[in-house]
Structure formats: structure tokens, C-alpha cells
């Protein structure tokens, strides 16, 4: 899962993605292009599958 796609899902703002995960926006910044796999699974769950984890890409 690309960080950019998750940010777009949450309204295009890094702070909204961070808020959804209950982490700091600076933590999101440190991910780079790909979201860490455990965070991907967390996002898949909290978005009811709208965002899908991609274990191969991670």
C-alpha cells in the first residue's frame, strides 16, 4: 500500500491519516513510499477494506 493512497483516502492530509492511526504525523513522514505491513493491516481493518494490505510490496 502506498502512503500517498492512504493519505488521499483520509482527505489528502497526512495529519488525518496519522489521527486515524493514533500516531504522530512525523511517523507517517518516516514511512517513505510504502506503508509498513502492520500499519497496512491496521488501515485495511479501520477502513473496512477500502484500503487493502499488500504483503508482497511491503
C-alpha positions, 0 to 999 in steps of 0.5 A: 500500500502506498502512503500517498493512497492512504493519505488521499483516502483520509482527505489528502492530509497526512495529519488525518491519516496519522489521527486515524492511526493514533500516531504522530504525523512525523511517523507517517513522514518516516514511512517513505513510499510504502506503508509498513505491513502492520500499519497496512493491516491496521488501515485495511481493518479501520477502513473496512477494506477500502484500503487493502494490505499488500504483503508482497510490496511491503 
